[in-house]
Amino acid sequence: MFTPLGPTLRELAVQALSSIERGYDLLAPKFDETPFRTPDHVLDAVTGALRQLGPFDTGLDICCGTGAGVGVLRQVCGERVVGADFSAGMLEAGRSALPEGAGAPVVDWVRADALALPFAPVFDVGVSLGAFGHFLAKERPELFAQVYASLRPGGMFVFPVGAPPRTGSRAYWAQVGFDAVMRVRNALWRPSFVMYYRTFRLPDVLAELAHAGFAVEFLPLTELGLRPDGGPRCRLVVARRP
């Protein structure tokens, strides 16, 4: 799960006892060597789906981290891509890992809080990959409102959602255990580090997207596999600003 170039156990412990921003500043140089980075096969599936939905001129990666979503958007946007994150360390790592090249759209890296995005409604498409666990349920309506306000009319906000693990499976108990540890940590230690796997429930999220003004549809990402019942293991949520 971690490559030999990844963080040590001590470094992970220091990060976990820091604030979210400080923790990611510390982790940034080695983040892409951890299992926390969105896997390449997921990025490829999202890129393929966006090619079908595009073309686009401008794209925004919300909570961009080291730029996995920026890399996707550079392949489907023709003019400009913006990566926004509140960790200066992650932005610097992304800027170093994804230098601008001939024929690629302009890339800007912006330090910003996702709950107070500083953008006019100019983006054709926004993405977010693997960041929703950092938002409490009460914060999501404002997050979605901020994204909506950053998209032009007709723009879309897209993100992959995996099927929940089967109750009682190893993945299920791993998520339950991780969230329990985080809740104990946040009850006993300050500053808090918000990261939960089981708070992003799709029915709630769909209702919040609709309340923000989005019209929502799904695209199956069948290349990521099928469940035993034949349904896709992962779908792409496509939330359009009318």
C-alpha positions as CSV (number, residue, x, y, z in Angstrom):
1,M,0.0,0.0,0.0
2,F,2.9,2.4,0.8
3,T,5.9,2.4,-1.5
4,P,9.4,2.4,0.0
5,L,9.5,6.1,-0.7
6,G,6.4,6.7,1.4
7,P,6.1,8.3,4.8
8,T,7.4,6.5,7.9
9,L,5.2,5.4,10.8
10,R,6.5,8.3,12.8
11,E,5.7,10.8,10.0
12,L,2.2,9.4,9.7
13,A,1.7,9.7,13.5
14,V,2.8,13.4,13.5
15,Q,0.5,14.1,10.6
16,A,-2.5,12.4,12.3
17,L,-2.0,14.5,15.4
18,S,-1.9,17.8,13.4
19,S,-4.6,19.9,11.9
20,I,-5.8,18.9,8.4
21,E,-3.9,21.8,6.8
22,R,-0.7,21.2,8.7
23,G,-1.0,17.5,8.3
24,Y,-1.2,17.7,4.6
25,D,1.6,20.2,4.4
26,L,3.8,17.6,6.2
27,L,2.6,14.7,4.0
28,A,2.7,16.5,0.7
29,P,6.3,15.6,-0.4
30,K,5.4,11.9,-0.1
31,F,1.7,11.9,-0.6
32,D,1.8,10.3,-4.1
33,E,3.7,7.3,-2.5
34,T,0.7,6.5,-0.2
35,P,-2.6,4.7,-0.8
36,F,-4.4,7.9,-0.2
37,R,-3.8,9.1,-3.7
38,T,-6.6,8.3,-6.1
39,P,-5.5,5.2,-8.1
40,D,-4.6,5.5,-11.7
41,H,-7.3,3.1,-12.9
42,V,-9.9,5.4,-11.3
43,L,-8.4,8.5,-12.8
44,D,-8.4,6.8,-16.2
45,A,-12.1,5.8,-15.9
46,V,-13.1,9.4,-14.9
47,T,-11.0,10.8,-17.8
48,G,-12.8,8.5,-20.2
49,A,-16.2,9.5,-18.9
50,L,-15.3,13.2,-19.2
51,R,-14.2,12.8,-22.8
52,Q,-17.8,11.6,-23.5
53,L,-19.3,14.6,-21.6
54,G,-17.0,17.2,-23.1
55,P,-15.3,19.0,-24.7
56,F,-14.6,21.7,-22.1
57,D,-12.7,24.9,-22.1
58,T,-12.1,25.5,-18.3
59,G,-11.9,23.0,-15.4
60,L,-11.6,23.3,-11.6
61,D,-10.2,20.6,-9.3
62,I,-11.7,21.2,-5.8
63,C,-9.4,20.1,-2.9
64,C,-6.9,19.2,-5.6
65,G,-4.1,17.9,-3.3
66,T,-1.1,17.1,-5.4
67,G,-3.1,17.4,-8.6
68,A,-4.6,14.0,-9.6
69,G,-7.8,15.7,-10.7
70,V,-5.8,18.5,-12.4
71,G,-4.1,15.8,-14.5
72,V,-7.5,14.5,-15.5
73,L,-8.7,18.0,-16.4
74,R,-5.6,18.8,-18.5
75,Q,-6.7,15.9,-20.8
76,V,-10.2,17.2,-21.4
77,C,-10.0,21.0,-21.1
78,G,-8.7,23.2,-23.9
79,E,-7.9,26.5,-22.3
80,R,-7.4,26.6,-18.5
81,V,-7.4,24.4,-15.5
82,V,-7.3,25.5,-11.8
83,G,-6.3,23.4,-8.8
84,A,-7.6,24.7,-5.5
85,D,-6.5,23.5,-2.1
86,F,-5.9,25.0,1.3
87,S,-2.6,23.2,1.9
88,A,0.3,25.2,0.5
89,G,2.5,22.0,0.7
90,M,0.1,20.0,-1.5
91,L,-0.1,22.8,-4.1
92,E,3.6,23.0,-4.3
93,A,3.9,19.3,-4.8
94,G,1.3,19.4,-7.5
95,R,3.0,22.3,-9.2
96,S,6.3,20.4,-9.3
97,A,4.7,17.1,-10.4
98,L,2.7,18.6,-13.3
99,P,4.7,21.2,-15.0
100,E,3.1,23.0,-17.9
101,G,3.9,21.6,-21.3
102,A,3.4,22.7,-25.0
103,G,-0.1,22.3,-26.1
104,A,-1.5,21.8,-22.6
105,P,-4.0,24.2,-21.1
106,V,-2.8,26.8,-18.7
107,V,-2.7,25.5,-15.1
108,D,-3.1,27.7,-12.0
109,W,-2.7,26.6,-8.5
110,V,-4.8,28.5,-6.0
111,R,-4.7,28.3,-2.2
112,A,-8.3,28.5,-1.1
113,D,-10.8,27.0,1.3
114,A,-13.4,24.9,-0.5
115,L,-16.1,26.4,1.8
116,A,-15.2,29.9,0.5
117,L,-14.1,29.5,-3.1
118,P,-12.9,32.8,-4.6
119,F,-14.1,32.2,-8.2
120,A,-16.6,33.7,-10.5
121,P,-19.0,31.4,-12.3
122,V,-16.6,30.6,-15.2
123,F,-15.8,26.9,-15.1
124,D,-17.3,24.4,-17.5
125,V,-16.5,21.4,-15.2
126,G,-15.5,20.8,-11.7
127,V,-14.1,17.6,-10.2
128,S,-13.2,16.4,-6.7
129,L,-11.5,13.2,-6.0
130,G,-11.2,11.6,-2.5
131,A,-11.7,14.7,-0.5
132,F,-15.3,14.5,0.8
133,G,-14.3,12.7,4.0
134,H,-12.7,15.9,5.2
135,F,-16.1,17.6,5.4
136,L,-18.6,17.2,8.2
137,A,-22.1,16.5,7.0
138,K,-23.2,19.9,8.2
139,E,-20.6,21.5,5.9
140,R,-21.5,19.8,2.7
141,P,-24.4,22.1,1.7
142,E,-22.0,25.1,1.8
143,L,-19.4,23.1,-0.2
144,F,-21.9,22.3,-2.9
145,A,-23.2,25.9,-2.9
146,Q,-19.6,27.1,-3.4
147,V,-19.1,24.7,-6.3
148,Y,-22.4,25.7,-7.9
149,A,-21.4,29.4,-7.7
150,S,-18.1,28.6,-9.5
151,L,-19.7,26.9,-12.5
152,R,-21.1,28.7,-15.5
153,P,-24.7,27.9,-16.4
154,G,-24.7,24.5,-18.0
155,G,-21.5,23.6,-16.2
156,M,-21.1,20.3,-14.3
157,F,-19.6,19.0,-11.1
158,V,-18.5,15.4,-11.3
159,F,-17.0,12.9,-8.9
160,P,-16.8,9.1,-8.6
161,V,-18.7,7.2,-5.9
162,G,-18.0,3.6,-5.1
163,A,-20.5,1.1,-4.0
164,P,-20.4,0.7,-0.2
165,P,-18.6,-2.4,1.1
166,R,-20.8,-5.4,2.0
167,T,-21.8,-5.4,5.6
168,G,-19.5,-7.6,7.6
169,S,-16.8,-7.6,5.0
170,R,-13.2,-6.8,5.8
171,A,-13.5,-3.4,4.0
172,Y,-16.7,-2.7,6.0
173,W,-15.0,-3.3,9.4
174,A,-11.9,-1.4,8.3
175,Q,-14.0,1.7,7.6
176,V,-16.0,1.3,10.8
177,G,-12.7,0.9,12.8
178,F,-11.0,3.9,11.1
179,D,-14.0,6.2,11.8
180,A,-14.2,5.1,15.4
181,V,-10.5,5.8,15.9
182,M,-10.9,9.2,14.3
183,R,-13.8,10.1,16.5
184,V,-11.9,9.1,19.7
185,R,-8.9,11.1,18.5
186,N,-10.9,14.2,17.8
187,A,-12.7,13.9,21.2
188,L,-9.3,13.8,23.0
189,W,-7.0,15.9,20.9
190,R,-6.9,19.4,19.4
191,P,-6.7,20.5,16.7
192,S,-9.1,18.1,15.1
193,F,-8.4,16.1,12.0
194,V,-11.6,15.5,10.1
195,M,-11.5,12.4,7.9
196,Y,-14.4,9.9,8.0
197,Y,-15.3,7.2,5.5
198,R,-18.9,6.5,6.5
199,T,-20.4,10.0,6.6
200,F,-20.7,10.5,2.8
201,R,-24.1,8.7,2.3
202,L,-25.3,8.9,-1.2
203,P,-29.0,9.6,-0.5
204,D,-28.1,12.6,1.7
205,V,-25.6,13.8,-0.9
206,L,-28.1,13.7,-3.7
207,A,-30.6,15.7,-1.6
208,E,-27.9,18.3,-0.8
209,L,-26.9,18.6,-4.4
210,A,-30.5,19.1,-5.5
211,H,-31.0,21.7,-2.7
212,A,-27.9,23.6,-4.1
213,G,-29.7,23.7,-7.5
214,F,-28.0,20.9,-9.3
215,A,-29.7,18.4,-11.6
216,V,-28.1,15.0,-11.0
217,E,-27.5,11.9,-13.1
218,F,-25.1,8.9,-13.0
219,L,-22.7,7.3,-15.4
220,P,-21.6,3.8,-14.7
221,L,-17.9,3.3,-14.7
222,T,-18.1,-0.3,-15.7
223,E,-14.3,-0.6,-16.4
224,L,-13.9,-0.5,-12.6
225,G,-15.8,-3.8,-12.2
226,L,-19.2,-5.1,-11.4
227,R,-20.9,-6.2,-8.2
228,P,-22.3,-9.7,-7.8
229,D,-25.8,-8.4,-8.7
230,G,-24.4,-7.0,-12.0
231,G,-24.4,-3.3,-11.0
232,P,-21.3,-1.2,-11.3
233,R,-18.8,-1.0,-8.5
234,C,-18.4,2.7,-9.2
235,R,-20.5,5.4,-10.7
236,L,-19.7,8.9,-11.8
237,V,-22.1,11.5,-10.3
238,V,-22.8,14.2,-12.8
239,A,-24.4,17.3,-11.2
240,R,-25.3,20.0,-13.7
241,R,-25.9,23.6,-13.1
242,P,-29.0,24.3,-15.2
